[in-house]
Amino acid sequence: MPVAVWTIVAAAAASISLALGMRQTFGLFLLPLSAEQGISPAVLGIAVAFHNLVWGLSQPITGALADRHGAGRVMAGGALLLSAGLALPALLPNAVAVLFGIGVLTGIGVSCCGTGAALAAVGRAVTPEKRGEMIGLASAGGSLGQAALVPVAQSLIGGVGAVATLGILAATLLLIVPISRAIEWRAPIETSGPRATGLAGLPALARSALADRNFALLTLGFFACGFQLAFLTMHLPSHIAVCGLPAGLGATALMTVGLFNIPGSWLCGKISTYIRPEQALGWIYAVRSVAIACFAFTTPTPAGTVVFAAVMGFVWLGSIPLTNAAIAQRFGVADLGALYGVCFLSHQLGGFLGAGAGALLLEYAGSYAAFWPVMVAIGMLASGLNWIIRPPARALA
């Protein structure tokens, strides 16, 4: 493939790595911010829940803007919002700053710099036969941020404190601004296919897509992905601490998720070349649900926690290249960012409920015991929804 394509894939991976790596550290601040500043764990938990909701609500809009005007400029603006969202509670460590900075600003910022705009740009830059693999490769590279930023953040929290660590992460995220120059800085070049709908046509595009039974099922299934992953990202370190296991094991588990997601995302993207993406998605949700059941309903141990994190990591972000591939096969790539955003809104509604309900449960019940059966049931339902999706009448380039 041309060097320019590899540059776009590498830049997309770097932006996703920083944006998603940052949000994977939120769970590490849950108890330290409480000890340092007296900010209730429920406040940060609710802030992260709103972060997921705001991310989901803004993703169709930022995706449509990227489709029409180019992903790079959208990502650069998002980097500024991400940095501001972490700098605000670092400068003013109180509940309002946490709720607005992490709950609103970083939610909009990650919709610009995360998977939506960047992977749509990758999808437009490569040939149809390579699309799933290259989107998977960019997603896999994005996992490096989780593997790298989680232990760094854990070490910084122990060394300089939670507030100072937020400030350091805020400065680090500004690296996305120069990276974004390499990703579709101008409007996408028109091909023989349709022109991107843009922001004005987004409502009609969303209604048309959701009227398609199969897209609607894909979107409903994506709810489970957000529900499961947001809960684990936010609450797995606290669950481990509540169970009496070493505090550092939470960071180790999140780092393990990131490491195993690197080969897992690439493989999931490549699989879409050989089998229908919806069938593979059904298996991903089933594997996750079985792993969650085995972890939740047995006595937790350090070794078992690491094995659970490795299994979950292998299928962690694999749903993203597969979902993009499924949408591209049905609708083409002109509106890929916007349509992925519509689907992703369901994902983030799940994330909002998963992170928020977990925080409230910890606050009032002191444990997460009642939550695990719900996680398993929702995951298995998502498997069934994806397995009954019919293949597209014709695959679009």
C-alpha positions as CSV (number, residue, x, y, z in Angstrom):
1,M,0.0,0.0,0.0
2,P,1.1,3.6,-0.5
3,V,3.2,5.3,2.2
4,A,0.4,7.9,2.6
5,V,-2.1,5.2,3.6
6,W,0.3,3.9,6.2
7,T,0.8,7.4,7.5
8,I,-2.9,7.8,8.0
9,V,-3.2,4.5,9.7
10,A,-0.3,5.3,12.1
11,A,-1.6,8.8,12.8
12,A,-5.2,7.4,13.5
13,A,-3.7,4.8,15.8
14,A,-1.7,7.5,17.7
15,S,-4.7,9.8,18.2
16,I,-7.0,6.9,19.3
17,S,-4.2,5.7,21.6
18,L,-3.9,9.0,23.4
19,A,-7.7,9.7,23.6
20,L,-8.8,6.2,24.7
21,G,-5.8,5.7,26.8
22,M,-6.6,8.8,28.7
23,R,-10.2,7.7,29.5
24,Q,-9.0,4.2,30.5
25,T,-7.3,5.9,33.5
26,F,-10.5,7.3,35.0
27,G,-11.1,4.4,37.3
28,L,-7.7,4.9,38.9
29,F,-8.8,8.3,40.2
30,L,-12.0,7.0,41.9
31,L,-10.5,6.5,45.4
32,P,-7.4,8.7,45.3
33,L,-9.5,11.9,44.4
34,S,-11.7,11.0,47.4
35,A,-8.8,10.7,49.7
36,E,-7.0,13.8,48.4
37,Q,-9.8,16.3,47.8
38,G,-12.8,14.7,49.5
39,I,-14.6,14.3,46.1
40,S,-17.0,11.4,46.5
41,P,-16.4,8.4,44.3
42,A,-20.1,8.8,43.2
43,V,-19.2,12.3,41.8
44,L,-16.5,10.9,39.5
45,G,-18.6,7.9,38.6
46,I,-21.5,10.1,37.6
47,A,-19.0,12.4,35.7
48,V,-17.7,9.4,33.7
49,A,-21.3,8.3,33.1
50,F,-22.1,11.7,31.6
51,H,-18.8,11.6,29.7
52,N,-20.1,8.4,28.0
53,L,-23.5,10.0,27.3
54,V,-22.0,13.3,25.9
55,W,-19.6,11.3,23.8
56,G,-22.4,9.3,22.4
57,L,-24.7,12.3,21.7
58,S,-21.9,14.2,20.0
59,Q,-20.4,11.4,18.0
60,P,-22.9,11.5,15.1
61,I,-22.3,15.3,14.8
62,T,-18.5,15.1,14.9
63,G,-18.6,12.1,12.6
64,A,-20.8,14.0,10.1
65,L,-18.5,17.0,10.2
66,A,-15.4,14.8,9.6
67,D,-17.1,13.1,6.7
68,R,-17.9,16.4,5.0
69,H,-14.9,18.6,6.0
70,G,-12.1,16.2,6.9
71,A,-11.2,14.3,10.0
72,G,-8.0,16.2,10.9
73,R,-9.5,19.5,11.7
74,V,-12.2,17.9,13.9
75,M,-9.6,15.9,15.7
76,A,-7.4,19.0,16.4
77,G,-10.3,20.8,17.9
78,G,-11.2,17.8,20.0
79,A,-7.7,17.6,21.4
80,L,-8.1,21.1,22.8
81,L,-11.4,20.1,24.5
82,L,-9.8,16.9,25.9
83,S,-6.9,18.8,27.4
84,A,-9.3,21.5,28.9
85,G,-11.5,18.8,30.3
86,L,-8.7,17.4,32.4
87,A,-7.0,20.7,33.2
88,L,-10.2,22.1,34.7
89,P,-10.4,19.7,37.7
90,A,-6.6,19.8,38.0
91,L,-6.8,23.6,38.5
92,L,-10.1,23.6,40.5
93,P,-10.4,20.2,42.2
94,N,-14.0,20.3,43.2
95,A,-17.2,18.4,42.2
96,V,-18.5,21.0,39.7
97,A,-15.1,21.0,37.8
98,V,-15.1,17.2,37.7
99,L,-18.6,17.0,36.4
100,F,-18.2,19.7,33.7
101,G,-14.5,18.9,32.8
102,I,-14.7,15.1,32.7
103,G,-18.4,14.8,32.2
104,V,-18.8,17.3,29.3
105,L,-15.6,18.6,27.8
106,T,-13.8,15.3,27.6
107,G,-16.9,13.6,26.2
108,I,-17.1,16.0,23.3
109,G,-13.3,15.8,22.9
110,V,-13.0,12.1,22.6
111,S,-15.8,12.0,20.1
112,C,-13.5,14.1,17.9
113,C,-10.2,12.3,18.6
114,G,-11.3,8.7,19.3
115,T,-12.5,6.0,17.0
116,G,-15.2,7.7,15.0
117,A,-13.5,10.3,12.8
118,A,-10.1,8.6,12.7
119,L,-11.4,5.2,11.6
120,A,-13.8,6.7,9.1
121,A,-10.8,8.5,7.5
122,V,-8.9,5.2,7.4
123,G,-11.9,3.5,5.8
124,R,-11.9,6.1,3.1
125,A,-8.2,5.8,2.4
126,V,-8.0,2.1,1.7
127,T,-9.5,-0.3,-0.8
128,P,-12.6,-2.3,0.2
129,E,-10.7,-5.6,0.5
130,K,-8.2,-4.1,2.9
131,R,-10.7,-1.9,4.8
132,G,-11.5,-4.3,7.7
133,E,-7.9,-5.2,8.3
134,M,-6.6,-1.6,8.2
135,I,-9.4,-0.3,10.5
136,G,-8.5,-3.2,12.8
137,L,-4.8,-2.3,12.7
138,A,-5.5,1.3,13.6
139,S,-7.7,0.1,16.5
140,A,-5.0,-2.2,17.6
141,G,-2.4,0.6,17.6
142,G,-4.9,2.6,19.6
143,S,-4.6,0.0,22.4
144,L,-1.0,1.0,23.0
145,G,-2.4,4.1,24.9
146,Q,-4.2,1.9,27.4
147,A,-1.2,-0.3,27.9
148,A,1.1,2.6,28.4
149,L,-1.0,5.4,30.0
150,V,-2.6,3.2,32.7
151,P,0.7,2.2,34.5
152,V,2.1,5.7,34.0
153,A,-1.0,7.3,35.5
154,Q,-0.9,4.8,38.4
155,S,2.7,5.6,39.1
156,L,2.1,9.4,38.9
157,I,-0.9,9.2,41.2
158,G,1.3,7.4,43.8
159,G,4.2,9.9,43.3
160,V,2.7,13.4,42.7
161,G,-1.0,12.8,43.5
162,A,-4.2,12.6,41.6
163,V,-4.7,16.3,40.9
164,A,-1.2,16.8,39.5
165,T,-1.6,13.7,37.4
166,L,-4.7,15.1,35.8
167,G,-2.6,18.2,34.8
168,I,0.1,16.1,33.3
169,L,-2.4,14.1,31.2
170,A,-4.0,17.3,30.0
171,A,-0.7,18.5,28.6
172,T,0.1,15.1,27.0
173,L,-3.2,15.2,25.1
174,L,-2.1,18.3,23.2
175,L,0.2,16.0,21.1
176,I,-3.0,15.0,19.1
177,V,-3.0,18.5,17.5
178,P,0.2,17.9,15.4
179,I,-0.7,14.3,14.8
180,S,-4.1,15.3,13.3
181,R,-2.3,17.1,10.5
182,A,-1.6,13.7,8.9
183,I,-5.2,12.6,8.8
184,E,-7.5,13.9,6.1
185,W,-6.8,17.6,7.0
186,R,-9.0,18.8,4.1
187,A,-12.4,17.6,2.9
188,P,-12.3,13.9,1.6
189,I,-11.7,13.6,-2.1
190,E,-14.9,12.7,-3.9
191,T,-15.0,9.4,-5.7
192,S,-17.6,7.9,-8.0
193,G,-19.7,7.2,-4.9
194,P,-22.1,9.6,-3.2
195,R,-21.0,12.8,-1.5
196,A,-21.1,12.9,2.3
197,T,-24.4,14.0,3.7
198,G,-23.0,16.5,6.1
199,L,-24.5,18.0,9.3
200,A,-27.6,19.3,7.7
201,G,-28.7,15.9,6.3
202,L,-27.8,14.0,9.5
203,P,-31.3,13.7,10.9
204,A,-32.7,12.3,7.7
205,L,-29.6,10.0,7.3
206,A,-30.1,8.6,10.9
207,R,-33.9,8.0,10.3
208,S,-33.2,6.2,7.1
209,A,-30.5,4.0,8.6
210,L,-32.5,3.1,11.7
211,A,-35.5,2.2,9.5
212,D,-33.3,-0.7,8.2
213,R,-34.0,-3.7,10.5
214,N,-30.5,-5.0,10.3
215,F,-28.8,-1.6,11.1
216,A,-31.3,-1.3,14.0
217,L,-30.3,-4.7,15.4
218,L,-26.6,-3.9,15.0
219,T,-27.2,-0.6,16.9
220,L,-29.1,-2.3,19.7
221,G,-26.3,-4.9,20.1
222,F,-23.7,-2.2,20.4
223,F,-25.5,-1.1,23.6
224,A,-24.1,-4.1,25.4
225,C,-20.6,-3.3,24.3
226,G,-20.7,0.1,26.0
227,F,-22.5,-1.2,29.1
228,Q,-19.9,-3.9,29.8
229,L,-16.8,-2.0,28.9
230,A,-17.7,1.3,30.6
231,F,-18.5,-0.6,33.8
232,L,-15.2,-2.5,33.7
233,T,-13.1,0.5,32.8
234,M,-14.5,2.6,35.6
235,H,-15.1,0.0,38.3
236,L,-12.8,-3.0,37.9
237,P,-10.0,-1.4,40.0
238,S,-12.5,-0.5,42.8
239,H,-14.0,-4.0,42.6
240,I,-10.6,-5.5,43.0
241,A,-9.9,-3.3,46.0
242,V,-13.3,-4.1,47.6
243,C,-12.5,-7.8,47.3
244,G,-9.3,-7.2,49.4
245,L,-6.8,-7.8,46.5
246,P,-3.7,-5.6,46.1
247,A,-4.6,-2.0,45.0
248,G,-2.0,-2.1,42.1
249,L,-3.7,-5.1,40.6
250,G,-6.4,-2.9,39.2
251,A,-3.9,-1.0,37.1
252,T,-2.2,-4.3,36.1
253,A,-5.6,-5.6,34.9
254,L,-6.3,-2.5,32.8
255,M,-2.8,-2.6,31.3
256,T,-3.3,-6.3,30.5
257,V,-6.5,-5.5,28.7
258,G,-4.7,-2.9,26.6
259,L,-1.8,-5.3,25.7
260,F,-4.1,-8.2,24.6
261,N,-6.4,-5.8,22.7
262,I,-3.5,-5.0,20.3
263,P,-3.5,-8.4,18.5
264,G,-7.2,-8.9,19.2
265,S,-8.4,-5.7,17.4
266,W,-6.2,-6.5,14.4
267,L,-7.5,-10.1,14.2
268,C,-11.1,-9.0,14.5
269,G,-10.7,-6.5,11.7
270,K,-9.1,-9.1,9.5
271,I,-11.8,-11.7,10.3
272,S,-14.3,-9.4,8.6
273,T,-12.6,-10.2,5.3
274,Y,-13.7,-13.9,5.7
275,I,-17.0,-14.0,7.6
276,R,-19.8,-11.5,8.0
277,P,-18.9,-8.9,10.7
278,E,-22.3,-9.4,12.5
279,Q,-21.6,-13.1,13.0
280,A,-18.2,-12.3,14.5
281,L,-19.7,-9.6,16.7
282,G,-22.1,-12.2,18.1
283,W,-19.2,-14.4,19.1
284,I,-17.4,-11.5,20.7
285,Y,-20.3,-10.6,23.0
286,A,-20.7,-14.3,23.9
287,V,-17.0,-14.7,24.8
288,R,-17.2,-11.5,26.9
289,S,-20.3,-12.7,28.8
290,V,-18.8,-16.1,29.6
291,A,-15.6,-14.5,30.8
292,I,-17.5,-12.1,33.0
293,A,-19.6,-14.9,34.5
294,C,-16.5,-17.0,35.3
295,F,-14.7,-14.0,36.9
296,A,-17.7,-12.7,38.9
297,F,-19.1,-16.0,40.2
298,T,-15.8,-17.4,41.5
299,T,-13.5,-16.4,44.3
300,P,-11.3,-13.6,42.9
301,T,-7.5,-14.1,42.9
302,P,-4.6,-12.1,41.4
303,A,-3.9,-14.8,38.8
304,G,-7.6,-15.2,37.9
305,T,-7.9,-11.4,37.5
306,V,-5.0,-11.2,35.1
307,V,-6.4,-14.1,33.0
308,F,-9.8,-12.4,32.9
309,A,-8.2,-9.2,31.8
310,A,-6.3,-11.0,29.0
311,V,-9.5,-12.7,27.7
312,M,-11.5,-9.5,27.8
313,G,-8.6,-7.6,26.3
314,F,-8.5,-9.8,23.3
315,V,-12.1,-8.9,22.4
316,W,-12.1,-5.4,24.0
317,L,-12.2,-3.1,21.0
318,G,-12.6,-5.8,18.4
319,S,-16.3,-4.8,18.1
320,I,-15.2,-1.4,16.6
321,P,-13.6,-2.5,13.3
322,L,-16.3,-5.1,12.9
323,T,-19.1,-2.6,13.4
324,N,-17.4,-0.2,11.0
325,A,-17.0,-3.0,8.4
326,A,-20.7,-4.0,8.8
327,I,-21.8,-0.4,8.2
328,A,-19.5,0.1,5.2
329,Q,-20.8,-3.1,3.6
330,R,-24.4,-1.9,3.8
331,F,-24.0,1.9,3.2
332,G,-20.6,2.6,1.7
333,V,-18.0,4.9,3.2
334,A,-19.1,8.4,2.3
335,D,-21.1,8.7,5.5
336,L,-19.2,6.2,7.6
337,G,-18.3,8.6,10.4
338,A,-21.9,9.8,10.8
339,L,-23.5,6.3,10.6
340,Y,-21.0,4.9,13.0
341,G,-21.8,7.8,15.3
342,V,-25.5,6.9,15.1
343,C,-24.7,3.3,16.0
344,F,-22.2,4.5,18.7
345,L,-24.9,6.5,20.5
346,S,-26.4,3.3,21.6
347,H,-23.0,2.1,22.7
348,Q,-22.6,5.2,24.9
349,L,-26.1,5.0,26.3
350,G,-25.0,1.6,27.6
351,G,-21.8,3.2,28.9
352,F,-23.7,5.9,30.7
353,L,-25.9,3.3,32.5
354,G,-22.9,0.9,33.1
355,A,-20.6,3.5,34.7
356,G,-23.4,5.4,36.5
357,A,-25.3,2.5,37.9
358,G,-22.0,1.0,39.1
359,A,-21.0,4.2,40.9
360,L,-24.4,4.4,42.7
361,L,-24.3,0.7,43.6
362,L,-20.9,1.1,45.2
363,E,-22.0,4.2,47.1
364,Y,-25.1,2.7,48.6
365,A,-24.5,-1.1,48.7
366,G,-20.7,-1.1,49.1
367,S,-20.2,-3.8,46.5
368,Y,-20.9,-4.7,42.9
369,A,-22.4,-8.1,43.5
370,A,-25.9,-7.3,42.1
371,F,-24.4,-5.9,38.9
372,W,-22.6,-9.0,37.4
373,P,-25.7,-11.0,36.4
374,V,-27.0,-8.0,34.5
375,M,-23.7,-7.7,32.7
376,V,-23.9,-11.4,31.6
377,A,-27.6,-11.2,30.5
378,I,-27.2,-8.1,28.4
379,G,-24.1,-9.5,26.7
380,M,-25.9,-12.7,25.7
381,L,-28.8,-10.7,24.4
382,A,-26.5,-8.8,22.2
383,S,-25.1,-12.0,20.8
384,G,-28.5,-13.1,19.7
385,L,-29.4,-9.8,18.1
386,N,-26.2,-9.9,15.9
387,W,-26.7,-13.5,15.0
388,I,-30.2,-12.8,13.5
389,I,-29.0,-9.9,11.3
390,R,-29.4,-10.7,7.6
391,P,-26.6,-10.2,5.1
392,P,-26.8,-7.1,3.0
393,A,-28.5,-7.4,-0.4
394,R,-25.3,-6.2,-2.0
395,A,-22.0,-5.2,-0.4
396,L,-21.1,-1.6,-1.0
397,A,-17.5,-0.5,-1.6
